[in-house]
Amino acid sequence: MKLSRPARRATLAVHVIASAAWLGLSLGLLALGSTAAGTGSPVTVEASVRAMKLFADWLLLPVAFLTLLSGLLLSLGTPWGLARHRWVWTKFWLTLATTTATVFALRPGVNSAVTAVAAGGPLPDSGDVLFGPIVSLTAYVFMTVISVLKPWGLTRRGRRLRTSAAARERVRQPA
């Protein structure tokens, strides 16, 4: 399946916007987590972790899934392919890993921080509100860089496909 030019462009725009939104959300979560971990004011801590919860509950997952699905559609619907180029393959697995980490680590960590702070207690562990955003932000910056630079060349599958396509082309050309 190959995407038409208008479909490819629309999907690319959606993917870039969703990816940038995910990067921005992670930066916002890091700012809120740093504020919660670094302030002595219980009111500021509570406001910060509650804002983090809003981001995590309402924005992160839709943006993460939109990024994952649009990237998958682009890879399968364009000559880049999913497993032809190492940078695409790396981005796919990192996106899948960070989406999974968002569901099973970041959101539960933020939720436990909100529960503890809302009950009048201190922030249970600043790592709960800092570690996830730091890891996410690092991963998204890395994925952005490899999207621009497209390093590492073809995978074994990509080399095999290119070789077989070249062989088919030689057979088609008259001698």
N, C-alpha and C positions, 0 to 999 in steps of 0.2 A: 504494500500500500504506500503510495506516494501522495503527499499533500499537494494540492494545487498551490500556485504562487500566492493568491490572496489568503488561502487557509494557513499556509506556512507563515506568512507575515503576521497574520492575526494571532496565531499561536505563539509566535516568537515574542510579540508585544506583550501578550498575557504573561508569558514565562518571565520576561525581564522585569515587568512591573511587580509580579508576585514575588520574585526573588529579591528585588530591592525592598519590598515591603517587609519581607522576612528578616532581611539584614537590619532594616530600621527598627523593627520590633525588638530584635535582640539587643540593639544598642540602647533602646528605651528601657528594656528590662534591666540591662546592666546599670544604667543610670539610677533607676529606682532601687535596685538591689544594693548599690553602693551607698545610696542615701540611707536606706534602712539599716545597713550594717555599720555605717559611720556616724550616725547621729545619736545623741543622748536623749532625745525627746521621744517619749512614748507615742505622742500624737503623730509625729512625723513618721515614726516606724510603722504605725498602723496605717496611715494614709499611703505610704509607699507600698507596703505589701498588698493592700487592697487594690491599688492601681495595677500592681503586677498580676493579681488574680483576674482582673478584668481583661488585661491583655491575653493572659494564658487561656482563659475560658472562652473568649469571644473572637479573638483575632488569630492567635497562633495556629490552631489546627486548620481552619479553612485556608489560610495562606500557605501553610506547609503542604496540604494536600493539593492545592492548586499548582504550586511549584512542582511537586512531584509528578502530577498527571500531565501538566503542559510540557514538562521536560521529557517525559516518556513518549508523549505524542510526537514531539519534535524529533526525538531520536529514531522512532520507528517510521516516521513519515517523511524523512529526508535522507539524503545520501550519507549523512554522518553515521547513522545506525547506532544501535545501543551498545554493541560490543565490537565495533570496528576500530575505534580510536580510544586509546587509554584515558585521555582526559574526559571523554563522555562517560566511559565506564566508571571512572573514579567519582565523577559528579553524581552519577546515579546511586552508587552505593553510599556515598556520604549523605546524600539527601534522604535516602531511606533510613540510614542510621540516625540522623538528626531528627527526623520525623518520629521515629520510634522512641528516641530519648525524650522528646517533647511530651509524648503521651505517658511514658512510664517513669520518668525521672523529674523533669522540670515542673510539670503541672502538679504532681503529688508533693514536691518539695515546697512549692509556693502555697499550696493548700494547707499544708501542715504549719507553715509559718503564719498564715492568716488565722488559723484556728487558735494557735497558741497566743498570738498577740491580741486577738479579739477577746480572749478569756482574761485578759489583763496581765498576762505573763510577758516575759521578755522574748525577744527574737530567739528561737531555740538554737539555731546554728546559722551563722552568717553564710556558711557554705551552701545552704539550701537556696539562698537567694542570689548567690554570686557565681557558683560553679557552673550551673546550667547556662546562664547568659554568656559567660566567658568562653565556654566550649563552643556554644552555638555561633557566637560572633566570629571566633577564630575559623570555624569550619566554613562559614558563609563568605568571609573575606578570601579564604583560600580558593573556594569554588569560583568566586568572581574572577580572581586572578587567572585561574586555569581556563576559564571561559574566554578570556581575552587573549591569552598567550597560546593556547592550544598546544601544550607541550607533549612530548613523549612518543609521538608517532602512532603507528598502527599496532593493534593487538595481533596475536597469532591468527585469530579468525579473520581480522581485517587484511592481513598479508595474504592469507590463503584465498580470500574472496577476490582481492586485486589480481593475484596471479591467475586464477581461473578465468576472470573476466578478460584479461590480456590474452590468454590462450584462445578463448572463444573468438576474440576480435581478429587474431591472426588467421584462424580457420576461415572466417568470413571473407577476408580480403583475398582477391584473386592473385595468383602468382604472376 
